[in-house]
Every structure is written in C-alpha cells, then in structure tokens.
Amino acid sequence: MNKRDIALAILLAGASLGAASASHAQIAAHVDASGRVVFSNEDSQVPKLNSMSAAGATNLANTESSERMSQIAKGAASSSRAPVDERLDRIVREAAERHRVDPALVKAVIDTESGWNPRAISNKGAVGLMQLIPGTAQRFGVGNLLDPAQNVEGGTSYLKTLLDRYNGDLMKSLAAYNAGENAVDRSGGVPAYPETRNYVRKVTDAYFRPGSGRNITLWSPPRPVVRREIDSQGRTVFTNE
C-alpha cells in the first residue's frame, strides 16, 4: 500500500467514526399519533409516528423548517398567497367567522408561521398551520396539533383572545402570539426581540398588502381612549393622554 492509499484509508476511517458519534448523540422531535410533540434520542423506546427513525424524523423536521423559512423569506417580496387547497381556506373562514376575526389576518399569520404546511414543526416544538406550542394547544382545547381544523380553531381562538386583551392593538396582539403575553406586558408593547419585531412586520406586511382581502369592518386601528377630567380651575377637559 503506497502513502496515498494509507492517507485515504485514514481519512475514511475518521469520517466513519465521526458519523457514528454524531448519530449516537442525535436528538429528534417526533409527533405521535395523538399530535403530541415528543423529544427523544436514537436509543429511546418512545414510539415514533409511522415507525420513522429518529434520524429520519430529524431530517424531515429540518427539511420542513428550511422550507418554512424559505417561504417566509419569499413572503415579503410577494403577495399573500392563497391556501394550498379549498379545504384549508374553508377551515380558516369558518374558524374566523366563529371568533369574529378577519380571515385575512388568520391567513397572514399562517403564511408567516408555517407557509401553509400542516405538518410544520419548529425547533421550539411549535406544531401545525398556526404553530401552536403544547401549552397553548391545551389551553384552547386542541387535542391533535396536526389536525388542520383543530390547529386553526385553537390558533384563531388564541388570536381573538389577544385582540380582546389588548383592546384591538394589532401590534401587541401579534407580538404576544409570538413571544407570549408576559413579554408584551413587561415591555408595555412589542418586546425588543429581533425575532418578534421581524415577525410582527411580516404578518402586518401580509395583512395590509393590496389584495390580501382585509375586512376593515372586522379590524380597524383602535381609537384612543378619551377621558373627561376637571382641571384645577374647575373646567371640564377631555384628553386622550
């Protein structure tokens, strides 16, 4: 064996060792038959949906995440696109009607959250069209995160709750959908998180873009609260400060 062959053999052996080590340490996110997110390693005995291996599930999640990020990036340069099929469009319209939320707003959230991929799973464990985390899903009665109807119902209900909580303030509501109510309450507005601010910008861009189908009767900028006060000289003063 010449020096070149010896060097090649060493390189191949090193690559095989590295691959084996990486495979052993890999952690994957799985969604079981009930739509619950389960984290496990290759040696775990946790049942996997469709008997998919941990590595296969990780590759699927990574692929879906990459596609989602690509779709989000393209969203800023294109108009808000229609759902993949009429069934999803009907699901959104019906949920929006039940909760008195503009369907165009729900669609803008879905565009940004999942790119209309019902099986999207983020690296933080958010699942489905409206990217619900397990805690939010439980809060709004979602049993199967992968079921589009349940996912959209829960996400739309949550969005309506936030709009009511923040008196129709769209920026605060969207920020809370992304970062949580506590973060918005602590900051008194949109938190100074780059991810959250970018998220709010993308959703509002999609919602207010011409052709989005926005219904101004279902959402319009909140009017400032006007208060009636009596000043030190006994005069009646109306103010929105």
Salt bridges, closest charged atoms under 4 A:
ASP32 OD2 - ARG36 NH2 2.76
ASP43 OD2 - HIS24 ND1 3.78
ASP89 OD2 - ARG93 NE 3.03
ASP89 OD1 - LYS107 NZ 2.71
GLU94 OE2 - ARG90 NE 3.93
GLU113 OE1 - ARG68 NH2 3.35
GLU153 OE1 - ARG98 NH2 2.65
GLU153 OE2 - HIS99 NE2 2.73
ASP164 OD1 - LYS160 NZ 3.38
GLU181 OE2 - ARG139 NH2 3.11
GLU181 OE2 - ARG165 NH1 3.58
ASP185 OD2 - ARG165 NH2 2.31
GLU195 OE1 - LYS124 NZ 3.33
ASP205 OD2 - ARG201 NH1 3.42
GLU229 OE2 - ARG227 NH2 3.25
ASP231 OD2 - ARG235 NE 2.82
